[in-house]
């Protein structure tokens, strides 16, 4: 994990106890959405690499 990622996680960890339940649920939804998009992006890159190797 790089320094930027560590700062982000530290900031989130400090803010979560101060958040309301709806704010926590919103943050969770955003994080899950970002994780899903990253997973799809990686799958598309792997598919592209596989297709290039076949050629």
mmJSON file of the N, C-alpha and C atoms, coordinates in Angstrom:
{"data_MODEL":{"atom_site":{
"group_PDB":["ATOM","ATOM","ATOM","ATOM","ATOM","ATOM","ATOM","ATOM","ATOM","ATOM","ATOM","ATOM","ATOM","ATOM","ATOM","ATOM","ATOM","ATOM","ATOM","ATOM","ATOM","ATOM","ATOM","ATOM","ATOM","ATOM","ATOM","ATOM","ATOM","ATOM","ATOM","ATOM","ATOM","ATOM","ATOM","ATOM","ATOM","ATOM","ATOM","ATOM","ATOM","ATOM","ATOM","ATOM","ATOM","ATOM","ATOM","ATOM","ATOM","ATOM","ATOM","ATOM","ATOM","ATOM","ATOM","ATOM","ATOM","ATOM","ATOM","ATOM","ATOM","ATOM","ATOM","ATOM","ATOM","ATOM","ATOM","ATOM","ATOM","ATOM","ATOM","ATOM","ATOM","ATOM","ATOM","ATOM","ATOM","ATOM","ATOM","ATOM","ATOM","ATOM","ATOM","ATOM","ATOM","ATOM","ATOM","ATOM","ATOM","ATOM","ATOM","ATOM","ATOM","ATOM","ATOM","ATOM","ATOM","ATOM","ATOM","ATOM","ATOM","ATOM","ATOM","ATOM","ATOM","ATOM","ATOM","ATOM","ATOM","ATOM","ATOM","ATOM","ATOM","ATOM","ATOM","ATOM","ATOM","ATOM","ATOM","ATOM","ATOM","ATOM","ATOM","ATOM","ATOM","ATOM","ATOM","ATOM","ATOM","ATOM","ATOM","ATOM","ATOM","ATOM","ATOM","ATOM","ATOM","ATOM","ATOM","ATOM","ATOM","ATOM","ATOM","ATOM","ATOM","ATOM","ATOM","ATOM","ATOM","ATOM","ATOM","ATOM","ATOM","ATOM","ATOM","ATOM","ATOM","ATOM","ATOM","ATOM","ATOM","ATOM","ATOM","ATOM","ATOM"],
"id":[1,2,3,4,5,6,7,8,9,10,11,12,13,14,15,16,17,18,19,20,21,22,23,24,25,26,27,28,29,30,31,32,33,34,35,36,37,38,39,40,41,42,43,44,45,46,47,48,49,50,51,52,53,54,55,56,57,58,59,60,61,62,63,64,65,66,67,68,69,70,71,72,73,74,75,76,77,78,79,80,81,82,83,84,85,86,87,88,89,90,91,92,93,94,95,96,97,98,99,100,101,102,103,104,105,106,107,108,109,110,111,112,113,114,115,116,117,118,119,120,121,122,123,124,125,126,127,128,129,130,131,132,133,134,135,136,137,138,139,140,141,142,143,144,145,146,147,148,149,150,151,152,153,154,155,156,157,158,159,160,161,162,163,164,165],
"type_symbol":["N","C","C","N","C","C","N","C","C","N","C","C","N","C","C","N","C","C","N","C","C","N","C","C","N","C","C","N","C","C","N","C","C","N","C","C","N","C","C","N","C","C","N","C","C","N","C","C","N","C","C","N","C","C","N","C","C","N","C","C","N","C","C","N","C","C","N","C","C","N","C","C","N","C","C","N","C","C","N","C","C","N","C","C","N","C","C","N","C","C","N","C","C","N","C","C","N","C","C","N","C","C","N","C","C","N","C","C","N","C","C","N","C","C","N","C","C","N","C","C","N","C","C","N","C","C","N","C","C","N","C","C","N","C","C","N","C","C","N","C","C","N","C","C","N","C","C","N","C","C","N","C","C","N","C","C","N","C","C","N","C","C","N","C","C"],
"label_atom_id":["N","CA","C","N","CA","C","N","CA","C","N","CA","C","N","CA","C","N","CA","C","N","CA","C","N","CA","C","N","CA","C","N","CA","C","N","CA","C","N","CA","C","N","CA","C","N","CA","C","N","CA","C","N","CA","C","N","CA","C","N","CA","C","N","CA","C","N","CA","C","N","CA","C","N","CA","C","N","CA","C","N","CA","C","N","CA","C","N","CA","C","N","CA","C","N","CA","C","N","CA","C","N","CA","C","N","CA","C","N","CA","C","N","CA","C","N","CA","C","N","CA","C","N","CA","C","N","CA","C","N","CA","C","N","CA","C","N","CA","C","N","CA","C","N","CA","C","N","CA","C","N","CA","C","N","CA","C","N","CA","C","N","CA","C","N","CA","C","N","CA","C","N","CA","C","N","CA","C","N","CA","C","N","CA","C","N","CA","C","N","CA","C"],
"label_alt_id":[null,null,null,null,null,null,null,null,null,null,null,null,null,null,null,null,null,null,null,null,null,null,null,null,null,null,null,null,null,null,null,null,null,null,null,null,null,null,null,null,null,null,null,null,null,null,null,null,null,null,null,null,null,null,null,null,null,null,null,null,null,null,null,null,null,null,null,null,null,null,null,null,null,null,null,null,null,null,null,null,null,null,null,null,null,null,null,null,null,null,null,null,null,null,null,null,null,null,null,null,null,null,null,null,null,null,null,null,null,null,null,null,null,null,null,null,null,null,null,null,null,null,null,null,null,null,null,null,null,null,null,null,null,null,null,null,null,null,null,null,null,null,null,null,null,null,null,null,null,null,null,null,null,null,null,null,null,null,null,null,null,null,null,null,null],
"label_comp_id":["UNK","UNK","UNK","UNK","UNK","UNK","UNK","UNK","UNK","UNK","UNK","UNK","UNK","UNK","UNK","UNK","UNK","UNK","UNK","UNK","UNK","UNK","UNK","UNK","UNK","UNK","UNK","UNK","UNK","UNK","UNK","UNK","UNK","UNK","UNK","UNK","UNK","UNK","UNK","UNK","UNK","UNK","UNK","UNK","UNK","UNK","UNK","UNK","UNK","UNK","UNK","UNK","UNK","UNK","UNK","UNK","UNK","UNK","UNK","UNK","UNK","UNK","UNK","UNK","UNK","UNK","UNK","UNK","UNK","UNK","UNK","UNK","UNK","UNK","UNK","UNK","UNK","UNK","UNK","UNK","UNK","UNK","UNK","UNK","UNK","UNK","UNK","UNK","UNK","UNK","UNK","UNK","UNK","UNK","UNK","UNK","UNK","UNK","UNK","UNK","UNK","UNK","UNK","UNK","UNK","UNK","UNK","UNK","UNK","UNK","UNK","UNK","UNK","UNK","UNK","UNK","UNK","UNK","UNK","UNK","UNK","UNK","UNK","UNK","UNK","UNK","UNK","UNK","UNK","UNK","UNK","UNK","UNK","UNK","UNK","UNK","UNK","UNK","UNK","UNK","UNK","UNK","UNK","UNK","UNK","UNK","UNK","UNK","UNK","UNK","UNK","UNK","UNK","UNK","UNK","UNK","UNK","UNK","UNK","UNK","UNK","UNK","UNK","UNK","UNK"],
"label_asym_id":["A","A","A","A","A","A","A","A","A","A","A","A","A","A","A","A","A","A","A","A","A","A","A","A","A","A","A","A","A","A","A","A","A","A","A","A","A","A","A","A","A","A","A","A","A","A","A","A","A","A","A","A","A","A","A","A","A","A","A","A","A","A","A","A","A","A","A","A","A","A","A","A","A","A","A","A","A","A","A","A","A","A","A","A","A","A","A","A","A","A","A","A","A","A","A","A","A","A","A","A","A","A","A","A","A","A","A","A","A","A","A","A","A","A","A","A","A","A","A","A","A","A","A","A","A","A","A","A","A","A","A","A","A","A","A","A","A","A","A","A","A","A","A","A","A","A","A","A","A","A","A","A","A","A","A","A","A","A","A","A","A","A","A","A","A"],
"label_entity_id":["1","1","1","1","1","1","1","1","1","1","1","1","1","1","1","1","1","1","1","1","1","1","1","1","1","1","1","1","1","1","1","1","1","1","1","1","1","1","1","1","1","1","1","1","1","1","1","1","1","1","1","1","1","1","1","1","1","1","1","1","1","1","1","1","1","1","1","1","1","1","1","1","1","1","1","1","1","1","1","1","1","1","1","1","1","1","1","1","1","1","1","1","1","1","1","1","1","1","1","1","1","1","1","1","1","1","1","1","1","1","1","1","1","1","1","1","1","1","1","1","1","1","1","1","1","1","1","1","1","1","1","1","1","1","1","1","1","1","1","1","1","1","1","1","1","1","1","1","1","1","1","1","1","1","1","1","1","1","1","1","1","1","1","1","1"],
"label_seq_id":[1,1,1,2,2,2,3,3,3,4,4,4,5,5,5,6,6,6,7,7,7,8,8,8,9,9,9,10,10,10,11,11,11,12,12,12,13,13,13,14,14,14,15,15,15,16,16,16,17,17,17,18,18,18,19,19,19,20,20,20,21,21,21,22,22,22,23,23,23,24,24,24,25,25,25,26,26,26,27,27,27,28,28,28,29,29,29,30,30,30,31,31,31,32,32,32,33,33,33,34,34,34,35,35,35,36,36,36,37,37,37,38,38,38,39,39,39,40,40,40,41,41,41,42,42,42,43,43,43,44,44,44,45,45,45,46,46,46,47,47,47,48,48,48,49,49,49,50,50,50,51,51,51,52,52,52,53,53,53,54,54,54,55,55,55],
"pdbx_PDB_ins_code":[null,null,null,null,null,null,null,null,null,null,null,null,null,null,null,null,null,null,null,null,null,null,null,null,null,null,null,null,null,null,null,null,null,null,null,null,null,null,null,null,null,null,null,null,null,null,null,null,null,null,null,null,null,null,null,null,null,null,null,null,null,null,null,null,null,null,null,null,null,null,null,null,null,null,null,null,null,null,null,null,null,null,null,null,null,null,null,null,null,null,null,null,null,null,null,null,null,null,null,null,null,null,null,null,null,null,null,null,null,null,null,null,null,null,null,null,null,null,null,null,null,null,null,null,null,null,null,null,null,null,null,null,null,null,null,null,null,null,null,null,null,null,null,null,null,null,null,null,null,null,null,null,null,null,null,null,null,null,null,null,null,null,null,null,null],
"Cartn_x":[0.857,0.0,0.907,0.565,1.414,0.963,1.713,1.461,0.087,-0.304,-1.603,-2.745,-2.658,-3.69,-3.754,-2.591,-2.565,-3.225,-2.987,-3.624,-5.136,-5.575,-7.018,-7.661,-7.061,-7.625,-7.591,-6.531,-6.44,-7.545,-7.762,-8.808,-10.184,-10.45,-11.742,-11.933,-10.884,-10.968,-11.288,-10.78,-11.069,-12.488,-13.012,-14.33,-15.497,-15.303,-16.397,-17.106,-16.385,-17.093,-17.989,-17.699,-18.473,-19.651,-19.76,-20.804,-22.094,-23.197,-24.494,-24.592,-25.567,-25.739,-25.983,-26.862,-27.041,-25.747,-24.92,-23.648,-22.718,-22.721,-21.894,-22.36,-23.68,-24.22,-23.882,-23.942,-23.596,-22.127,-21.255,-19.826,-19.577,-20.237,-20.102,-20.546,-21.668,-22.156,-21.178,-20.606,-19.613,-18.389,-17.908,-16.728,-17.003,-18.184,-18.521,-18.634,-19.193,-19.3,-17.932,-17.038,-15.684,-14.963,-15.144,-14.513,-15.051,-16.347,-16.953,-16.417,-16.308,-15.792,-14.34,-13.532,-12.133,-12.044,-12.91,-12.914,-13.278,-14.269,-14.665,-13.536,-12.871,-11.764,-10.633,-10.305,-9.248,-9.628,-10.894,-11.351,-11.255,-11.601,-11.518,-10.068,-9.164,-7.743,-7.195,-7.593,-7.14,-7.661,-8.904,-9.491,-8.739,-8.417,-7.685,-6.305,-5.607,-4.29,-4.369,-5.396,-5.574,-5.796,-6.616,-6.882,-5.627,-4.809,-3.569,-2.58,-2.591,-1.679,-2.067,-3.345,-3.818,-3.377,-3.149,-2.796,-1.374],
"Cartn_y":[-1.167,0.0,1.234,2.207,3.389,4.443,5.503,6.535,7.194,7.435,8.069,7.178,5.897,4.955,4.878,4.91,4.88,6.122,7.29,8.527,8.467,7.936,7.815,6.923,5.763,4.835,5.411,6.131,6.753,7.788,8.597,9.616,8.985,7.949,7.266,6.661,6.046,5.426,6.452,7.662,8.717,9.249,9.246,9.83,8.882,7.602,6.643,6.733,6.822,6.911,8.152,9.184,10.426,10.433,9.42,9.38,8.769,9.219,8.613,7.293,6.475,5.198,5.392,6.356,6.563,6.979,7.78,8.178,6.979,6.104,4.897,3.987,3.853,3.008,3.593,4.918,5.576,5.314,5.488,5.254,3.803,2.878,1.46,1.204,1.788,1.626,2.173,3.323,3.912,3.002,2.502,1.638,0.341,-0.231,-1.464,-1.219,-0.069,0.283,0.462,1.112,1.301,-0.037,-0.917,-2.237,-3.036,-2.948,-3.655,-3.125,-1.819,-1.229,-1.651,-1.676,-2.088,-3.547,-4.372,-5.797,-5.995,-5.247,-5.338,-4.858,-3.792,-3.246,-4.271,-4.916,-5.925,-7.112,-7.515,-8.632,-8.29,-7.063,-6.634,-6.595,-6.138,-6.106,-7.515,-8.435,-9.816,-10.455,-10.161,-10.697,-10.173,-8.895,-8.286,-8.918,-9.116,-9.735,-11.166,-11.891,-13.266,-13.297,-12.37,-12.308,-11.94,-11.056,-10.673,-11.829,-12.679,-13.816,-14.874,-14.945,-15.927,-15.551,-14.282,-13.819,-14.07],
"Cartn_z":[0.0,0.0,0.0,-0.842,-0.902,0.125,0.208,1.222,1.053,-0.191,-0.446,0.048,-0.238,0.19,1.717,2.356,3.818,4.415,3.809,4.296,4.128,3.01,2.758,3.818,4.066,5.049,6.463,6.792,8.115,8.29,7.255,7.305,7.462,6.686,6.765,8.153,8.687,10.014,11.088,10.952,11.937,11.791,10.563,10.321,10.596,10.417,10.561,11.92,13.043,14.326,14.447,13.668,13.738,12.764,11.926,10.903,11.432,10.837,11.129,10.356,10.69,9.993,8.496,8.095,6.646,5.938,6.595,5.999,5.855,6.842,6.772,5.638,5.499,4.441,3.065,2.934,1.684,1.35,2.33,2.122,1.721,2.375,2.042,0.602,0.212,-1.158,-2.181,-1.889,-2.787,-2.909,-1.794,-1.798,-2.563,-2.355,-3.06,-4.557,-4.933,-6.345,-6.983,-6.267,-6.784,-6.93,-5.969,-6.021,-7.209,-7.456,-8.577,-9.907,-10.031,-11.265,-11.501,-10.456,-10.577,-11.002,-10.431,-10.771,-12.254,-12.735,-14.14,-15.051,-14.643,-15.424,-15.534,-14.424,-14.436,-15.311,-15.261,-16.071,-17.558,-17.914,-19.303,-19.773,-18.921,-19.273,-19.453,-18.579,-18.692,-19.981,-20.323,-21.545,-22.764,-22.74,-23.852,-23.993,-22.873,-22.902,-23.442,-23.043,-23.511,-25.014,-25.499,-26.936,-27.704,-27.174,-27.841,-27.897,-26.865,-26.834,-27.861,-28.196,-29.178,-30.578,-30.829,-32.173,-32.498],
"occupancy":[1.0,1.0,1.0,1.0,1.0,1.0,1.0,1.0,1.0,1.0,1.0,1.0,1.0,1.0,1.0,1.0,1.0,1.0,1.0,1.0,1.0,1.0,1.0,1.0,1.0,1.0,1.0,1.0,1.0,1.0,1.0,1.0,1.0,1.0,1.0,1.0,1.0,1.0,1.0,1.0,1.0,1.0,1.0,1.0,1.0,1.0,1.0,1.0,1.0,1.0,1.0,1.0,1.0,1.0,1.0,1.0,1.0,1.0,1.0,1.0,1.0,1.0,1.0,1.0,1.0,1.0,1.0,1.0,1.0,1.0,1.0,1.0,1.0,1.0,1.0,1.0,1.0,1.0,1.0,1.0,1.0,1.0,1.0,1.0,1.0,1.0,1.0,1.0,1.0,1.0,1.0,1.0,1.0,1.0,1.0,1.0,1.0,1.0,1.0,1.0,1.0,1.0,1.0,1.0,1.0,1.0,1.0,1.0,1.0,1.0,1.0,1.0,1.0,1.0,1.0,1.0,1.0,1.0,1.0,1.0,1.0,1.0,1.0,1.0,1.0,1.0,1.0,1.0,1.0,1.0,1.0,1.0,1.0,1.0,1.0,1.0,1.0,1.0,1.0,1.0,1.0,1.0,1.0,1.0,1.0,1.0,1.0,1.0,1.0,1.0,1.0,1.0,1.0,1.0,1.0,1.0,1.0,1.0,1.0,1.0,1.0,1.0,1.0,1.0,1.0],
"B_iso_or_equiv":[0.0,0.0,0.0,0.0,0.0,0.0,0.0,0.0,0.0,0.0,0.0,0.0,0.0,0.0,0.0,0.0,0.0,0.0,0.0,0.0,0.0,0.0,0.0,0.0,0.0,0.0,0.0,0.0,0.0,0.0,0.0,0.0,0.0,0.0,0.0,0.0,0.0,0.0,0.0,0.0,0.0,0.0,0.0,0.0,0.0,0.0,0.0,0.0,0.0,0.0,0.0,0.0,0.0,0.0,0.0,0.0,0.0,0.0,0.0,0.0,0.0,0.0,0.0,0.0,0.0,0.0,0.0,0.0,0.0,0.0,0.0,0.0,0.0,0.0,0.0,0.0,0.0,0.0,0.0,0.0,0.0,0.0,0.0,0.0,0.0,0.0,0.0,0.0,0.0,0.0,0.0,0.0,0.0,0.0,0.0,0.0,0.0,0.0,0.0,0.0,0.0,0.0,0.0,0.0,0.0,0.0,0.0,0.0,0.0,0.0,0.0,0.0,0.0,0.0,0.0,0.0,0.0,0.0,0.0,0.0,0.0,0.0,0.0,0.0,0.0,0.0,0.0,0.0,0.0,0.0,0.0,0.0,0.0,0.0,0.0,0.0,0.0,0.0,0.0,0.0,0.0,0.0,0.0,0.0,0.0,0.0,0.0,0.0,0.0,0.0,0.0,0.0,0.0,0.0,0.0,0.0,0.0,0.0,0.0,0.0,0.0,0.0,0.0,0.0,0.0],
"pdbx_formal_charge":[null,null,null,null,null,null,null,null,null,null,null,null,null,null,null,null,null,null,null,null,null,null,null,null,null,null,null,null,null,null,null,null,null,null,null,null,null,null,null,null,null,null,null,null,null,null,null,null,null,null,null,null,null,null,null,null,null,null,null,null,null,null,null,null,null,null,null,null,null,null,null,null,null,null,null,null,null,null,null,null,null,null,null,null,null,null,null,null,null,null,null,null,null,null,null,null,null,null,null,null,null,null,null,null,null,null,null,null,null,null,null,null,null,null,null,null,null,null,null,null,null,null,null,null,null,null,null,null,null,null,null,null,null,null,null,null,null,null,null,null,null,null,null,null,null,null,null,null,null,null,null,null,null,null,null,null,null,null,null,null,null,null,null,null,null],
"auth_seq_id":[1,1,1,2,2,2,3,3,3,4,4,4,5,5,5,6,6,6,7,7,7,8,8,8,9,9,9,10,10,10,11,11,11,12,12,12,13,13,13,14,14,14,15,15,15,16,16,16,17,17,17,18,18,18,19,19,19,20,20,20,21,21,21,22,22,22,23,23,23,24,24,24,25,25,25,26,26,26,27,27,27,28,28,28,29,29,29,30,30,30,31,31,31,32,32,32,33,33,33,34,34,34,35,35,35,36,36,36,37,37,37,38,38,38,39,39,39,40,40,40,41,41,41,42,42,42,43,43,43,44,44,44,45,45,45,46,46,46,47,47,47,48,48,48,49,49,49,50,50,50,51,51,51,52,52,52,53,53,53,54,54,54,55,55,55],
"auth_comp_id":["UNK","UNK","UNK","UNK","UNK","UNK","UNK","UNK","UNK","UNK","UNK","UNK","UNK","UNK","UNK","UNK","UNK","UNK","UNK","UNK","UNK","UNK","UNK","UNK","UNK","UNK","UNK","UNK","UNK","UNK","UNK","UNK","UNK","UNK","UNK","UNK","UNK","UNK","UNK","UNK","UNK","UNK","UNK","UNK","UNK","UNK","UNK","UNK","UNK","UNK","UNK","UNK","UNK","UNK","UNK","UNK","UNK","UNK","UNK","UNK","UNK","UNK","UNK","UNK","UNK","UNK","UNK","UNK","UNK","UNK","UNK","UNK","UNK","UNK","UNK","UNK","UNK","UNK","UNK","UNK","UNK","UNK","UNK","UNK","UNK","UNK","UNK","UNK","UNK","UNK","UNK","UNK","UNK","UNK","UNK","UNK","UNK","UNK","UNK","UNK","UNK","UNK","UNK","UNK","UNK","UNK","UNK","UNK","UNK","UNK","UNK","UNK","UNK","UNK","UNK","UNK","UNK","UNK","UNK","UNK","UNK","UNK","UNK","UNK","UNK","UNK","UNK","UNK","UNK","UNK","UNK","UNK","UNK","UNK","UNK","UNK","UNK","UNK","UNK","UNK","UNK","UNK","UNK","UNK","UNK","UNK","UNK","UNK","UNK","UNK","UNK","UNK","UNK","UNK","UNK","UNK","UNK","UNK","UNK","UNK","UNK","UNK","UNK","UNK","UNK"],
"auth_asym_id":["A","A","A","A","A","A","A","A","A","A","A","A","A","A","A","A","A","A","A","A","A","A","A","A","A","A","A","A","A","A","A","A","A","A","A","A","A","A","A","A","A","A","A","A","A","A","A","A","A","A","A","A","A","A","A","A","A","A","A","A","A","A","A","A","A","A","A","A","A","A","A","A","A","A","A","A","A","A","A","A","A","A","A","A","A","A","A","A","A","A","A","A","A","A","A","A","A","A","A","A","A","A","A","A","A","A","A","A","A","A","A","A","A","A","A","A","A","A","A","A","A","A","A","A","A","A","A","A","A","A","A","A","A","A","A","A","A","A","A","A","A","A","A","A","A","A","A","A","A","A","A","A","A","A","A","A","A","A","A","A","A","A","A","A","A"],
"auth_atom_id":["N","CA","C","N","CA","C","N","CA","C","N","CA","C","N","CA","C","N","CA","C","N","CA","C","N","CA","C","N","CA","C","N","CA","C","N","CA","C","N","CA","C","N","CA","C","N","CA","C","N","CA","C","N","CA","C","N","CA","C","N","CA","C","N","CA","C","N","CA","C","N","CA","C","N","CA","C","N","CA","C","N","CA","C","N","CA","C","N","CA","C","N","CA","C","N","CA","C","N","CA","C","N","CA","C","N","CA","C","N","CA","C","N","CA","C","N","CA","C","N","CA","C","N","CA","C","N","CA","C","N","CA","C","N","CA","C","N","CA","C","N","CA","C","N","CA","C","N","CA","C","N","CA","C","N","CA","C","N","CA","C","N","CA","C","N","CA","C","N","CA","C","N","CA","C","N","CA","C","N","CA","C","N","CA","C","N","CA","C","N","CA","C"],
"pdbx_PDB_model_num":[1,1,1,1,1,1,1,1,1,1,1,1,1,1,1,1,1,1,1,1,1,1,1,1,1,1,1,1,1,1,1,1,1,1,1,1,1,1,1,1,1,1,1,1,1,1,1,1,1,1,1,1,1,1,1,1,1,1,1,1,1,1,1,1,1,1,1,1,1,1,1,1,1,1,1,1,1,1,1,1,1,1,1,1,1,1,1,1,1,1,1,1,1,1,1,1,1,1,1,1,1,1,1,1,1,1,1,1,1,1,1,1,1,1,1,1,1,1,1,1,1,1,1,1,1,1,1,1,1,1,1,1,1,1,1,1,1,1,1,1,1,1,1,1,1,1,1,1,1,1,1,1,1,1,1,1,1,1,1,1,1,1,1,1,1]
}}}
